[in-house]
């Protein structure tokens, strides 16, 4: 039974689904708009896509963060589970919802621009450079999130995460997916932000590898990450009620925020 001030799992899953759907709709929809507004100018298209994604990510983290933490990303959820901020059982519940949300967002973006609901992308992105880029992009994203949590600055995570992803659009050759769920979702739109299905496995492997390396780097740079600190990822939110704690539930909770 939920304790006072805690949020039921179904509400968290709904928030993760809606946030992931909006994330994919923002990424793909702004890519379609960029193609239409700036035909033939790929650099400007990328800038428009990156700016919309950074601003939109900021907004959706603010919208859904207080409910679910605004993970919208299986790697974030798994690393958070590794630090005890969320149980493995609940992390495993987040994952399919995040993927389903990103697929739904791709369909939504396609429909908003009067395109077929599903169109499989032919944009091949698989190369060693793309693989390395996704490893780097994912490491950076996880480091930003957990460095802020460890040092009591999770309240600025919406801006920091949006800024990092916006920058990573340009400094990585892969345009910084850094998220297996969005990689799957972007298969379903043959537009500027799409990715061919044949490229997705290498992206997912690179992102998982980046998550593992980021976990190791966090333990080296910020040793002693506590459950209460990890529970503020991406932004502070009430702990999930159904997992028993070894210490009183309020002990040290968000003590650094």
C-alpha positions in Angstrom: 0.0 0.0 0.0 1.3 3.5 -0.9 2.6 5.7 1.9 1.6 9.3 2.2 3.3 11.5 -0.4 4.3 8.6 -2.7 3.1 8.0 -6.3 1.5 4.8 -7.5 3.4 2.8 -10.2 0.7 3.1 -12.8 0.9 6.9 -12.6 4.6 6.7 -13.0 4.3 4.4 -16.0 1.7 6.8 -17.6 4.1 9.7 -17.1 6.9 7.8 -18.7 4.7 6.8 -21.6 3.5 10.3 -22.3 6.9 11.8 -21.8 8.5 9.3 -24.1 5.8 9.9 -26.7 6.3 13.6 -26.6 10.1 13.3 -26.8 9.8 11.2 -30.0 7.2 13.6 -31.4 9.4 16.6 -30.7 12.5 15.0 -32.2 10.8 13.6 -35.3 8.2 16.4 -35.8 10.9 19.1 -35.6 13.0 17.2 -38.1 10.1 17.1 -40.5 9.5 20.8 -40.0 13.1 21.6 -40.5 13.1 19.7 -43.9 10.1 21.7 -45.0 11.3 25.1 -43.8 14.9 24.8 -44.9 15.0 22.6 -48.0 18.5 21.8 -49.1 20.3 23.3 -46.1 21.2 20.3 -43.9 23.2 22.4 -41.4 20.2 24.7 -40.7 17.9 21.7 -40.6 20.1 20.1 -37.9 20.2 23.4 -35.9 16.4 23.7 -36.0 16.0 20.0 -35.0 18.6 20.4 -32.2 17.1 23.6 -30.8 13.5 22.2 -30.7 14.7 19.0 -29.1 16.7 20.8 -26.4 13.8 23.2 -25.6 11.2 20.4 -25.8 13.2 18.1 -23.5 13.5 20.9 -20.9 9.7 21.3 -21.0 8.7 17.6 -20.8 11.1 17.0 -17.9 9.4 19.8 -16.0 6.0 18.3 -16.9 6.5 14.7 -15.9 9.6 14.8 -13.7 7.7 15.2 -10.3 5.7 12.1 -11.1 8.2 9.5 -12.6 11.6 11.3 -12.4 11.4 11.9 -16.2 13.7 9.1 -17.3 12.2 8.5 -20.8 15.3 6.4 -21.4 16.0 2.7 -20.5 19.7 3.5 -19.8 18.8 6.1 -17.3 16.3 3.7 -15.6 18.8 0.9 -15.5 21.7 3.0 -14.1 19.3 4.4 -11.6 18.4 0.9 -10.5 22.1 0.1 -10.2 22.4 2.9 -7.7 19.2 1.9 -5.8 17.1 4.9 -6.8 14.5 2.7 -8.3 14.0 -1.1 -7.9 15.0 -3.4 -10.7 11.3 -4.6 -10.8 10.1 -1.1 -11.5 13.0 -0.3 -13.9 11.9 -3.3 -15.9 8.3 -1.9 -15.9 9.6 1.4 -17.2 11.5 0.0 -20.2 8.6 -1.3 -22.4 6.6 1.8 -21.6 9.4 4.0 -22.7 9.8 2.1 -26.0 6.0 2.1 -26.6 5.9 5.8 -26.0 8.7 6.5 -28.4 7.0 4.4 -31.1 3.7 6.2 -30.5 5.5 9.5 -30.7 6.9 8.6 -34.1 3.4 7.7 -35.4 2.0 10.9 -33.9 4.7 13.1 -35.6 4.1 11.4 -38.9 0.3 12.0 -38.7 0.7 15.7 -37.6 2.5 16.3 -41.0 0.0 14.3 -43.0 2.4 11.5 -43.7 1.7 7.7 -43.4 1.3 6.7 -39.8 4.3 4.3 -40.2 7.1 4.7 -42.7 10.2 2.6 -42.1 13.3 4.8 -42.3 16.1 4.1 -44.8 18.6 6.5 -43.1 21.6 4.2 -42.5 23.7 5.4 -39.6 25.7 2.3 -38.7 29.5 2.9 -38.8 32.3 2.8 -36.3 32.1 6.6 -35.9 28.4 6.4 -35.1 29.0 3.6 -32.6 31.7 5.7 -30.8 29.5 8.7 -30.9 26.7 6.9 -29.2 29.0 5.6 -26.5 30.3 9.1 -25.8 26.8 10.7 -26.0 25.3 8.2 -23.5 28.2 8.5 -21.1 27.9 12.3 -21.1 24.1 12.2 -20.6 24.3 9.8 -17.6 27.2 11.7 -16.1 25.3 15.0 -16.3 22.2 13.5 -14.6 24.0 11.6 -11.8 26.6 14.3 -11.1 23.7 16.7 -10.5 21.9 14.2 -8.3 25.0 13.4 -6.3 25.8 17.1 -5.6 22.2 18.1 -4.7 21.6 20.0 -7.9 18.9 17.9 -9.5 16.6 21.0 -9.7 18.7 22.2 -12.7 18.6 18.9 -14.5 15.9 19.9 -17.0 18.0 22.8 -18.3 21.3 20.8 -18.1 19.9 17.7 -19.9 18.3 19.8 -22.6 21.5 21.8 -23.1 23.7 18.7 -23.3 21.5 16.9 -25.8 21.3 20.1 -27.9 25.1 20.4 -27.9 25.6 16.7 -28.6 23.5 16.9 -31.8 26.5 18.8 -33.2 29.6 17.3 -31.5 28.6 13.7 -32.2 28.3 12.2 -35.7 25.3 10.2 -34.6 23.4 13.4 -33.5 23.2 11.9 -30.0 20.3 9.5 -29.7 21.8 8.2 -26.3 18.5 6.3 -25.8 17.5 2.8 -27.0 13.8 3.7 -26.8 14.2 6.7 -29.1 16.4 4.6 -31.5 13.6 2.1 -31.8 10.9 4.8 -32.2 12.8 6.7 -34.9 12.8 3.6 -37.1 9.1 4.3 -37.8 9.5 7.6 -39.6 11.4 7.8 -42.9 12.2 11.5 -42.4 15.1 13.7 -41.3 15.4 12.2 -37.8 14.8 8.6 -38.8 17.2 5.6 -38.5 17.2 2.4 -40.6 16.3 -0.7 -38.7 19.6 -2.3 -39.7 21.4 0.5 -37.8 19.4 0.2 -34.5 21.2 -2.8 -33.0 24.6 -1.1 -33.1 23.1 2.0 -31.6 21.5 0.0 -28.7 24.7 -1.9 -28.0 26.7 1.4 -28.0 24.2 3.0 -25.7 24.2 0.1 -23.2 28.0 0.1 -23.3 28.0 3.9 -22.6 25.6 3.3 -19.7 28.0 0.7 -18.2 31.0 2.9 -18.6 29.1 5.9 -17.2 28.1 3.8 -14.1 31.8 3.0 -13.5 32.8 6.6 -14.0 30.2 7.9 -11.6 31.4 5.5 -8.9 34.9 6.7 -9.4 34.2 10.4 -9.6 31.3 10.6 -7.1 31.7 7.6 -4.8 29.0 6.8 -2.3 25.9 7.7 -4.3 23.1 7.0 -1.9 19.6 5.6 -2.7 18.1 8.9 -1.6 20.3 10.8 -4.1 19.6 8.3 -6.9 15.9 8.7 -6.1 16.1 12.3 -7.3 17.0 11.2 -10.9 16.3 12.9 -13.3 14.6 15.4 -11.0 13.3 15.1 -7.4 10.2 13.0 -7.1 8.5 10.9 -4.4 9.9 7.4 -3.9 7.9 4.4 -5.1 5.9 3.0 -2.2 6.0 -0.7 -2.8 9.7 -1.3 -2.2 10.7 -1.8 1.5 13.6 0.2 2.7 16.3 -0.9 5.0 16.2 2.4 6.8 13.2 4.8 7.6 11.7 6.0 4.4 12.4 9.7 5.1 15.9 9.3 6.4 18.2 11.4 4.3 15.7 11.8 1.5 16.8 14.6 -0.8 19.0 15.9 2.0 21.3 17.6 -0.4 18.6 19.4 -2.4 
